[in-house]
Each structure stands twice: as structure tokens, then as C-alpha cells.
Amino acid sequence: MTNTMAKFDLSVESEGLANQHDAEVSQNSIMTHTSQHKAPGSLAVWVFIYAELTEFGLFFVLFLVAKAYFPADFSQGPQKLSTLAGLSNTLILLSSSLCIVKAMAAIKIGNIKRTIHWLLLTIVAGGLYCAVKFWEYQRNGALGINPRDDYFIAGYYYIGFNHLLHVLIGMATISVVTIFTALGFYDANNHEGLESAATYWHMIDLVWIVIFPLLYVLH
């Protein structure tokens, strides 16, 4: 009788341990599945990105409304601008997005050196964008193009300067996370800050993809 009771207790205990193990495995599986589908970066940066996209969206709507009310100003507007400058900056920012993607791929496998390499190239691309913008504005000044000319040029300068400001903010952010990466703050298991900076940079590139045809191509 005693042996039977002992076997029963062992059976119940074993079953309880098995159920506990299954529950832990199931919980870990759920947590892993959730983490794999988590949006890149922190919640704070996504709130900031949505606010920035809303701001630019409002700019674009106002630009199109002005275009409807002042068609003469907008019909020949893109011809006054340097399409070469706009296209060059498009290629530069697309290349910078590739660099930041490479940086994220490197940090996820713990390759710090390659991560820093691609982050620095992203900063260089941002600097090239600013250089092209400086040349573009110098060219406009030499041709006598200024924001008081008409509604199109005013919108062009307002949207362009606003985007340039965001590029500078993005470059500063990438510079900070590059320093943090070099100091060992980020690794394969902890890089949310770097991911947030990369997500913000992609937002900047996305906005430019809308700006380029809106200002430089569409008549």
C-alpha cells in the first residue's frame, strides 16, 4: 500500500513538472514570437515619427492647395530648379538608407567594427546631401531665384529647408549612436537606441521620395 501511494505521488509530481515545463516553453515561444514581430526602435521614436509625418503631410496638402489656386506659379516652377541637384540627393539618400540597413545587420551579429563603418558612411552621405543643397541654393541665388518670387518658390524653400533641418538632426543622432556603439553601449542583444536612430533616418529618406517628384518633376 505504501509503495503504491509513493508511486502515485511520484506520478503526480512528474506530471506537474511536465505541465510546468510545457507552460514555460509555451510562454517563451509566445515571447519570442512577439519580439520577432516588434516594430523596430522604441515607442517614443515612433510617436515622434508619426508627428513628423503629420507635419510634412500638412505641408504637402497646403502645397497642393496652393497649386490649385495659383496654377500659373506652379506650372513652370520645376523648370526653375536644378533637376540634377534633386536627382543627386535622391540617389544619395537612397544610398544612405542602404548604409543604415547594413549597419543594423552588422550590429545584430555583433560585428561592432562593421557597424561603425556603415554608420560613418551614413553620416558622410548626409554631409553630401547638405553639400548638394548648399550648391543648389547658391545656384538659385546666382539666378535671382528667391522665396518672394511666387508661391511655388516659397513652398519649395519652406519644404526644402524643413527637410534639410531634419537631415541635420538625423546626422547628429547617427553621430551620437556611432559614439555609443564605439564605447560598447550597443551589441547584438542590446541596440534599441541604434535601431530608433535608423528608423528615424528611414523616415527622412521616405519624406524626400515624396518631395523630389513634388518639387522637381511634376508640372
C-alpha positions as CSV (number, residue, x, y, z in Angstrom):
1,M,0.0,0.0,0.0
2,T,2.8,2.4,0.9
3,N,4.7,1.6,-2.3
4,T,1.5,2.2,-4.3
5,M,1.0,5.6,-2.7
6,A,4.6,6.6,-3.3
7,K,4.3,5.6,-6.9
8,F,1.1,7.7,-7.2
9,D,2.8,10.7,-5.6
10,L,5.8,10.4,-7.9
11,S,3.5,10.1,-10.9
12,V,1.5,13.3,-9.9
13,E,4.7,15.2,-9.2
14,S,6.2,14.1,-12.6
15,E,3.0,15.2,-14.4
16,G,3.0,18.5,-12.5
17,L,6.7,19.2,-13.5
18,A,5.9,18.2,-17.1
19,N,2.9,20.6,-17.2
20,Q,5.1,23.4,-15.7
21,H,7.8,22.8,-18.3
22,D,5.2,22.8,-21.1
23,A,3.8,26.1,-19.8
24,E,7.3,27.7,-19.7
25,V,8.1,26.5,-23.2
26,S,4.8,27.9,-24.4
27,Q,5.4,31.2,-22.7
28,N,8.9,31.5,-24.1
29,S,7.5,30.7,-27.6
30,I,4.9,33.4,-27.3
31,M,7.6,36.0,-26.1
32,T,9.9,35.0,-28.9
33,H,7.1,35.3,-31.5
34,T,6.1,38.7,-30.1
35,S,9.7,40.0,-30.1
36,Q,10.1,38.9,-33.7
37,H,7.2,41.0,-34.8
38,K,8.0,44.0,-32.7
39,A,8.3,47.3,-34.6
40,P,11.9,48.5,-34.8
41,G,13.0,51.1,-32.3
42,S,11.3,52.4,-29.2
43,L,7.7,53.6,-28.8
44,A,8.9,57.2,-28.2
45,V,10.6,57.4,-31.6
46,W,7.5,56.1,-33.3
47,V,5.4,58.8,-31.7
48,F,7.9,61.4,-32.8
49,I,8.0,59.9,-36.4
50,Y,4.2,60.0,-36.7
51,A,4.2,63.6,-35.5
52,E,6.9,64.5,-38.1
53,L,5.0,62.7,-40.9
54,T,1.8,64.5,-39.9
55,E,3.7,67.8,-40.2
56,F,5.1,67.0,-43.6
57,G,1.7,65.7,-44.7
58,L,0.2,69.0,-43.8
59,F,2.9,70.8,-45.8
60,F,2.2,68.7,-48.9
61,V,-1.6,69.3,-48.6
62,L,-1.0,73.0,-48.4
63,F,1.4,72.9,-51.3
64,L,-1.2,71.1,-53.5
65,V,-4.0,73.5,-52.4
66,A,-1.7,76.5,-53.4
67,K,-1.0,74.8,-56.7
68,A,-4.8,74.6,-57.4
69,Y,-5.3,78.3,-56.5
70,F,-2.2,79.6,-58.3
71,P,-1.6,77.4,-61.3
72,A,0.5,80.0,-63.2
73,D,3.1,80.0,-60.4
74,F,3.3,76.2,-60.3
75,S,3.1,75.3,-64.0
76,Q,6.7,76.4,-64.7
77,G,8.1,76.1,-61.2
78,P,10.1,72.9,-61.5
79,Q,11.8,74.2,-64.6
80,K,13.5,76.9,-62.5
81,L,15.0,74.3,-60.2
82,S,18.0,72.1,-60.7
83,T,16.7,68.6,-61.5
84,L,20.3,67.4,-61.3
85,A,20.5,68.5,-57.6
86,G,17.2,66.9,-56.8
87,L,18.2,63.6,-58.5
88,S,21.6,63.6,-56.9
89,N,20.2,64.0,-53.4
90,T,17.7,61.2,-54.2
91,L,20.5,58.8,-55.0
92,I,22.5,60.0,-52.0
93,L,19.7,59.4,-49.6
94,L,18.8,56.0,-51.0
95,S,22.4,55.1,-50.6
96,S,22.4,56.3,-47.0
97,S,19.4,54.1,-46.3
98,L,21.3,51.1,-47.6
99,C,24.2,52.0,-45.3
100,I,22.0,52.2,-42.3
101,V,20.4,48.8,-43.2
102,K,23.9,47.4,-43.4
103,A,24.8,48.9,-40.0
104,M,21.7,47.2,-38.4
105,A,22.6,43.9,-40.0
106,A,26.1,44.2,-38.6
107,I,25.1,45.0,-35.0
108,K,22.6,42.1,-35.0
109,I,25.5,39.7,-35.4
110,G,27.7,41.6,-33.0
111,N,30.1,43.0,-35.6
112,I,30.9,46.3,-34.0
113,K,33.6,47.4,-36.4
114,R,31.4,46.9,-39.5
115,T,28.5,48.7,-37.7
116,I,30.6,51.8,-37.1
117,H,31.9,51.6,-40.7
118,W,28.4,51.7,-42.1
119,L,27.2,54.4,-39.6
120,L,30.1,56.6,-40.7
121,L,29.2,56.2,-44.3
122,T,25.6,57.2,-43.5
123,I,26.9,60.4,-41.9
124,V,29.1,61.0,-45.0
125,A,26.0,60.6,-47.2
126,G,24.1,63.1,-45.0
127,G,27.0,65.5,-45.5
128,L,26.9,65.1,-49.2
129,Y,23.2,65.8,-49.2
130,C,23.9,69.1,-47.3
131,A,26.7,70.0,-49.7
132,V,24.4,69.5,-52.7
133,K,21.7,71.6,-51.0
134,F,24.2,74.4,-50.4
135,W,25.3,74.3,-54.0
136,E,21.6,74.3,-55.1
137,Y,20.8,77.4,-53.0
138,Q,24.0,79.1,-54.3
139,R,22.9,78.4,-57.8
140,N,19.4,79.8,-57.1
141,G,20.8,82.9,-55.7
142,A,23.1,83.4,-58.7
143,L,20.0,83.1,-60.9
144,G,18.0,85.5,-58.8
145,I,15.6,82.9,-57.5
146,N,14.3,83.8,-54.0
147,P,11.3,82.9,-51.8
148,R,9.5,86.1,-52.7
149,D,9.3,85.2,-56.4
150,D,6.0,83.3,-56.3
151,Y,4.0,80.7,-54.3
152,F,5.9,77.7,-55.8
153,I,9.3,79.0,-54.9
154,A,8.1,80.0,-51.4
155,G,6.8,76.4,-50.9
156,Y,10.0,75.0,-52.4
157,Y,12.2,76.8,-49.9
158,Y,9.9,76.2,-46.9
159,I,9.7,72.4,-47.5
160,G,13.3,72.1,-48.6
161,F,14.7,74.0,-45.5
162,N,12.4,72.0,-43.2
163,H,13.7,68.7,-44.7
164,L,17.3,69.9,-44.5
165,L,16.8,70.6,-40.8
166,H,15.6,67.0,-40.3
167,V,18.6,65.7,-42.2
168,L,20.9,67.7,-39.8
169,I,19.0,66.3,-36.8
170,G,19.3,62.8,-38.2
171,M,23.1,63.2,-38.8
172,A,23.5,64.4,-35.2
173,T,21.5,61.4,-33.9
174,I,23.5,58.9,-36.0
175,S,26.7,60.6,-34.8
176,V,25.7,60.0,-31.2
177,V,24.7,56.4,-31.6
178,T,28.0,55.8,-33.5
179,I,29.9,57.1,-30.5
180,F,27.8,54.9,-28.2
181,T,28.5,51.9,-30.4
182,A,32.2,52.6,-30.3
183,L,32.0,52.8,-26.5
184,G,30.3,49.5,-26.2
185,F,26.8,50.6,-25.3
186,Y,25.3,48.6,-28.1
187,D,25.8,44.9,-29.0
188,A,23.9,42.1,-30.7
189,N,21.4,41.8,-27.8
190,N,21.0,45.5,-26.9
191,H,20.7,48.0,-29.7
192,E,17.3,49.6,-29.4
193,G,18.7,53.1,-29.4
194,L,20.6,52.4,-32.6
195,E,17.5,50.9,-34.1
196,S,15.5,54.0,-33.2
197,A,18.0,56.3,-34.9
198,A,18.0,54.1,-38.0
199,T,14.2,54.2,-38.1
200,Y,14.2,58.0,-37.9
201,W,16.7,58.2,-40.8
202,H,14.5,56.0,-42.9
203,M,11.6,58.4,-42.3
204,I,13.8,61.3,-43.6
205,D,14.5,59.3,-46.7
206,L,10.9,58.4,-47.2
207,V,9.8,62.1,-47.0
208,W,12.4,63.0,-49.6
209,I,11.0,60.4,-52.0
210,V,7.7,62.4,-51.9
211,I,9.5,65.8,-52.1
212,F,11.6,65.0,-55.2
213,P,8.7,64.5,-57.7
214,L,6.5,67.1,-56.0
215,L,9.1,69.9,-56.4
216,Y,11.4,68.9,-59.2
217,V,9.3,66.8,-61.6
218,L,5.6,67.4,-61.6
219,H,4.5,70.5,-63.5
